[in-house]
Amino acid sequence: MSNESETGQIEYAIESDLTVDEFIGVLKASTLSERRPVDDHACVAGMIERADLIVTARAGGSLVGVARSVTDFHYCCYLSDLAVDERYQKRGIGKRLVDETRARLGPRCTLILLSAPAAIEYYPRLGFERHPQAWILEPGKHTR
Ligand SMILES: CC(C)(COP(=O)(O)OP(=O)(O)OC[C@H]1O[C@@H](n2cnc3c(N)ncnc32)[C@H](O)[C@@H]1OP(=O)(O)O)[C@@H](O)C(=O)NCCC(=O)NCCS
């Protein structure tokens, strides 16, 4: 699962054993760290350990992109974190990470995500549709 990019070899892979530091590193390099709990080591460790599908992009062995999903592979897949190192953005790596994720899901599986503000214009370009019936219950909030 590799691809020759315009600027050199980018290797794509499924990895379940990223280190916390490596994952935080690519979140920071992409700026997604501003919206992820990178100061909470236990939380980030759990995000990696309990993820169902982590697709990585590496350049010369260095992690430059990641797509981390929670999924049953059959009906729903929540693409929680899509991040590409700023130095490697706009070369098709984000799209490829989504494609590699999609390729591992069954034919009835819906890909679901919450967009970061800076990426609101990105997902429609990839073919995602805005869903008017999406709902979230934020951390610390309970049903009433
Ligand atoms: C959003 C992100 C993952 C996109 O990754 P990327 O590798 O740069 O994206 P791609 O190269 O696959 O881009 C595909 C197309 O979308 C465009 N695009 C990239 N980022 C965009 C953005 N933020 N807004 C609108 N269009 C964007 C590209 O120019 C490209 O267009 P083209 O096909 O006409 O050339 C990356 O910019 C990133 O990590 N951003 C910071 C973290 C973030 O916001 N992540 C999303 C969390 S929900």
Ligand as a Chemical Component Dictionary entry (heavy atoms), coordinates in Angstrom:
data_LIG
# 
_chem_comp.id                   LIG 
_chem_comp.type                 NON-POLYMER 
_chem_comp.pdbx_formal_charge   0 
_chem_comp.three_letter_code    LIG 
# 
loop_
_chem_comp_atom.comp_id 
_chem_comp_atom.atom_id 
_chem_comp_atom.alt_atom_id 
_chem_comp_atom.type_symbol 
_chem_comp_atom.charge 
_chem_comp_atom.model_Cartn_x 
_chem_comp_atom.model_Cartn_y 
_chem_comp_atom.model_Cartn_z 
_chem_comp_atom.pdbx_ordinal 
LIG C1  C1  C 0 -7.651  18.813 6.235  1  
LIG C2  C2  C 0 -6.378  18.044 5.879  2  
LIG C3  C3  C 0 -6.426  16.674 6.541  3  
LIG C4  C4  C 0 -6.317  17.901 4.353  4  
LIG O1  O1  O 0 -5.177  17.099 4.045  5  
LIG P1  P1  P 0 -4.371  17.352 2.690  6  
LIG O2  O2  O 0 -3.449  16.197 2.494  7  
LIG O3  O3  O 0 -3.788  18.703 2.724  8  
LIG O4  O4  O 0 -5.555  17.325 1.621  9  
LIG P2  P2  P 0 -5.504  16.811 0.094  10 
LIG O5  O5  O 0 -4.179  17.086 -0.484 11 
LIG O6  O6  O 0 -6.019  15.431 0.050  12 
LIG O7  O7  O 0 -6.579  17.804 -0.537 13 
LIG C5  C5  C 0 -7.520  17.404 -1.503 14 
LIG C6  C6  C 0 -8.110  18.662 -2.097 15 
LIG O8  O8  O 0 -8.705  19.477 -1.082 16 
LIG C7  C7  C 0 -8.056  20.753 -1.042 17 
LIG N1  N1  N 0 -7.909  21.147 0.348  18 
LIG C8  C8  C 0 -6.952  20.738 1.219  19 
LIG N2  N2  N 0 -7.173  21.276 2.438  20 
LIG C9  C9  C 0 -8.285  22.039 2.332  21 
LIG C10 C10 C 0 -9.004  22.835 3.262  22 
LIG N3  N3  N 0 -8.644  22.972 4.546  23 
LIG N4  N4  N 0 -10.104 23.484 2.796  24 
LIG C11 C11 C 0 -10.499 23.348 1.519  25 
LIG N5  N5  N 0 -9.849  22.602 0.585  26 
LIG C12 C12 C 0 -8.750  21.957 1.000  27 
LIG C13 C13 C 0 -6.731  20.541 -1.719 28 
LIG O9  O9  O 0 -6.238  21.737 -2.260 29 
LIG C14 C14 C 0 -7.062  19.533 -2.769 30 
LIG O10 O10 O 0 -7.691  20.154 -3.870 31 
LIG P3  P3  P 0 -7.338  19.731 -5.380 32 
LIG O11 O11 O 0 -7.691  18.282 -5.498 33 
LIG O12 O12 O 0 -8.173  20.637 -6.206 34 
LIG O13 O13 O 0 -5.870  19.953 -5.515 35 
LIG C15 C15 C 0 -5.102  18.791 6.319  36 
LIG O14 O14 O 0 -5.119  20.062 5.737  37 
LIG C16 C16 C 0 -4.980  18.943 7.822  38 
LIG O15 O15 O 0 -4.415  18.074 8.482  39 
LIG N6  N6  N 0 -5.477  20.080 8.364  40 
LIG C17 C17 C 0 -5.347  20.391 9.772  41 
LIG C18 C18 C 0 -6.116  19.433 10.633 42 
LIG C19 C19 C 0 -7.581  19.360 10.271 43 
LIG O16 O16 O 0 -8.276  20.359 10.193 44 
LIG N7  N7  N 0 -8.027  18.108 10.059 45 
LIG C20 C20 C 0 -9.397  17.822 9.810  46 
LIG C21 C21 C 0 -10.025 17.434 11.093 47 
LIG S1  S1  S 0 -11.749 17.122 10.910 48 
# 
loop_
_chem_comp_bond.comp_id 
_chem_comp_bond.atom_id_1 
_chem_comp_bond.atom_id_2 
_chem_comp_bond.value_order 
_chem_comp_bond.pdbx_ordinal 
LIG C1  C2  SING 1  
LIG C2  C3  SING 2  
LIG C2  C4  SING 3  
LIG C2  C15 SING 4  
LIG C4  O1  SING 5  
LIG O1  P1  SING 6  
LIG P1  O2  DOUB 7  
LIG P1  O3  SING 8  
LIG P1  O4  SING 9  
LIG O4  P2  SING 10 
LIG P2  O5  DOUB 11 
LIG P2  O6  SING 12 
LIG P2  O7  SING 13 
LIG O7  C5  SING 14 
LIG C5  C6  SING 15 
LIG C6  O8  SING 16 
LIG C6  C14 SING 17 
LIG O8  C7  SING 18 
LIG C7  N1  SING 19 
LIG C7  C13 SING 20 
LIG N1  C8  SING 21 
LIG N1  C12 SING 22 
LIG C8  N2  DOUB 23 
LIG N2  C9  SING 24 
LIG C9  C10 SING 25 
LIG C9  C12 DOUB 26 
LIG C10 N3  SING 27 
LIG C10 N4  DOUB 28 
LIG N4  C11 SING 29 
LIG C11 N5  DOUB 30 
LIG N5  C12 SING 31 
LIG C13 O9  SING 32 
LIG C13 C14 SING 33 
LIG C14 O10 SING 34 
LIG O10 P3  SING 35 
LIG P3  O11 DOUB 36 
LIG P3  O12 SING 37 
LIG P3  O13 SING 38 
LIG C15 O14 SING 39 
LIG C15 C16 SING 40 
LIG C16 O15 DOUB 41 
LIG C16 N6  SING 42 
LIG N6  C17 SING 43 
LIG C17 C18 SING 44 
LIG C18 C19 SING 45 
LIG C19 O16 DOUB 46 
LIG C19 N7  SING 47 
LIG N7  C20 SING 48 
LIG C20 C21 SING 49 
LIG C21 S1  SING 50 
# 
